[in-house]
Amino acid sequence: MTRLSVNINKVALIRNSRALGLPDIVKFAADCEAFGAQGITVHPRPDERHIRYRDVYDLKKSVTTELNVEGNPGEKFLEVVLDARPHQATLVPDDPNQLTSDHGWDTIKHQNFLQDVIGKLKEKGIRVSIFVDPVVEMVEAAVQTGTNCIELYTEPYASQYAGGRQAAIAPYIAAAQRAADLGLMVHAGHDLNLQNLQYFAQNMPQLHEVSIGHALVTDALYYGISNTISMYKRLLA
């Protein structure tokens, strides 16, 4: 069964809109775990508009499944991650003011940089995943960075799904198979939802983990967080 990691950035965004500390991020993460989530993902950005760096430390103390911290490995991000030592760090090449992630690493162009960063993270016992597009050449070059995993950027799949899901998933199948052949764990995330997730997971037996936030939190407004997590896990079974 593919593991489900719940991204709680949007919950933090609600919290930050008032000075009341509600919703309580630590409690929400614990509840997600109690309801069946197999991991918690956060993506702090430099402006701390949702997850704050302080949250990483608080969650590391409380998360009992797996804490995955995503972000562009700038100076502050690396300082916090190397100090807090989450179970996993996912490196994402987003700009400081970017609304959301929209592409993977060029693992050829940035190979030396990634090797250096990944080496530092692995020295602290942190498993590393890097965000990549579903391009076989990028997957092959990812191996040379020393990463443990790749996370396939799935927005193109999600946007093309309604127009032809076989064509939409084809490059992901090829990329995942190549990653597995090379000994890399395969993760995926971005715009996966209740409509497109099952087909994606069924056609990619190599898929180890998905990270889902925006769609899952949106669905929880209608179905409740416990029921929503169960719904997503059923699609991954």
Beta strands, then each sheet from edge to edge (+ up, - down):
strand 1: 3-7
strand 2: 39-42
strand 3: 67-71
strand 4: 88-91
strand 5: 127-132
strand 6: 149-153
strand 7: 185-189
strand 8: 207-212
sheet 1: 1+ 2+ 3+ 4+ 5+ 6+ 7+ 8+ 1+
end
